[in-house]
Amino acid sequence: MNFIVDANIIFSGILNTKGKIGDLLINSKDYFDFIAPDFLRTEIRKHYTRLCKISKLTIEQVKEAEFQVYKDITFISEEQIKLSIWEIAEKLVIDIDPKDTSYVAFAKHFKCKIWSGDKALIKGLAKKKFTRFITTDELFKLREELS
């Protein structure tokens, strides 16, 4: 079962690898396939200082947490998605958050849900009849049902 993982989920997983999100990212290989756009890694690197400050971890510890969180995520180049899908995704998020275009494009391309905690994105897209989202609690429950 595929799920697109967004940056706020990765950020949370790095901050607390032993929390629910960290656990799902690190220990769900037998149940889910997590997919993320390539740019997400660059986006997270930009926030190393913030991650260190919030978590009180050293940069080495943040990088180790990042490695653990990333190990079972398939990162895919944005170039793999057709332009027509990008255009649809862009129209959907333009007035919500254009930075989330890639997650919507990936969800459409892979015909799967986005794992996100971005309430503004979820609500905004729901108004436009795009409801391909799964919450952390729903994903956790699904993994329990599958095990």
C-alpha positions in Angstrom: 0.0 0.0 0.0 1.6 3.3 -1.1 1.5 6.6 0.7 3.0 9.9 -0.2 4.9 11.4 2.8 5.1 15.1 3.2 7.7 17.3 4.9 5.8 17.9 8.1 5.7 14.1 8.7 9.4 13.7 8.1 10.2 16.7 10.3 8.1 15.2 13.1 9.7 11.8 12.6 13.2 13.2 12.9 12.3 15.2 16.0 11.1 12.1 17.7 12.0 8.8 16.2 10.4 6.9 19.2 7.1 8.7 18.8 4.1 7.5 16.8 5.2 9.1 13.5 8.8 8.0 13.9 7.6 4.5 14.7 5.4 4.4 11.6 8.2 5.6 9.4 10.8 3.3 10.8 8.8 0.1 11.5 6.2 -0.2 8.7 8.2 -1.6 5.8 6.2 -4.9 5.9 2.9 -3.0 5.6 3.4 0.2 3.6 5.5 1.7 0.9 6.3 5.3 1.6 7.0 7.6 -1.3 8.4 11.2 -1.3 9.5 13.7 -3.9 13.3 14.1 -4.2 13.2 17.8 -3.2 12.0 16.8 0.3 15.5 15.8 1.4 16.8 19.2 0.4 13.9 20.9 2.2 14.7 19.0 5.4 18.5 19.9 5.1 17.5 23.5 5.1 16.0 23.1 8.5 18.9 21.2 10.3 19.5 24.2 12.6 15.9 24.4 13.6 15.7 20.6 14.1 18.7 20.8 16.4 17.3 23.7 18.3 13.8 22.1 18.8 15.0 18.6 19.5 18.1 19.6 21.5 20.0 17.0 19.4 23.5 17.5 17.9 23.7 17.8 14.1 25.1 14.3 14.1 22.1 13.0 16.0 19.7 14.8 13.7 21.5 13.2 10.7 21.2 9.8 12.3 17.5 10.3 13.0 17.1 11.5 9.4 18.8 8.3 8.1 16.5 6.1 10.2 13.4 7.9 9.0 14.5 7.9 5.3 15.7 4.3 5.1 12.4 2.8 4.0 11.1 5.8 1.9 11.4 5.7 -1.9 12.4 9.1 -3.1 11.3 9.8 -6.7 12.3 12.6 -9.0 9.6 15.1 -9.8 10.5 14.6 -13.5 8.8 11.2 -13.4 5.4 12.9 -13.2 3.6 14.0 -16.3 3.2 17.7 -16.9 -0.6 17.4 -17.2 -0.7 16.0 -13.6 1.5 18.9 -12.4 -0.9 21.3 -13.9 -4.0 19.8 -12.2 -2.1 19.7 -8.9 -1.0 23.3 -9.2 -4.6 24.4 -9.8 -5.8 22.6 -6.7 -3.2 24.1 -4.3 -2.6 27.5 -5.8 -4.7 29.3 -3.3 -3.9 27.0 -0.4 -0.1 26.4 -0.4 1.7 26.2 -3.8 4.6 24.5 -2.0 2.4 21.4 -1.6 1.9 20.9 -5.4 4.3 18.0 -5.6 2.5 16.0 -2.9 -0.8 16.3 -4.7 0.9 15.5 -8.1 2.5 12.4 -6.6 -0.8 11.3 -5.0 -2.6 11.7 -8.3 0.2 9.9 -10.3 0.5 7.0 -7.9 -3.2 6.9 -7.1 -2.7 6.9 -3.4 -3.2 9.0 -0.3 -0.9 11.7 1.2 0.2 11.2 4.8 0.1 14.7 6.2 -0.7 16.6 9.3 -1.2 19.9 7.4 -4.8 20.8 8.5 -5.0 23.9 6.2 -4.0 21.8 3.2 -6.4 19.0 4.1 -9.3 21.3 4.7 -8.6 23.4 1.7 -8.4 20.5 -0.7 -11.4 18.8 0.9 -13.5 21.9 -0.2 -12.3 21.1 -3.7 -13.3 17.4 -3.4 -9.7 16.2 -3.1 -9.7 13.9 -0.1 -6.7 11.6 -0.7 -5.3 12.0 2.8 -4.5 9.7 5.7 -3.8 10.9 9.2 -1.2 9.5 11.5 -3.8 7.9 13.7 -5.6 6.3 10.7 -2.2 4.9 9.4 -1.3 3.6 12.9 -4.7 1.8 13.2 -4.3 0.4 9.6 -0.9 -1.0 10.5 -2.4 -2.7 13.6 -5.2 -4.2 11.6 -2.7 -5.6 9.0 -0.4 -7.1 11.6 
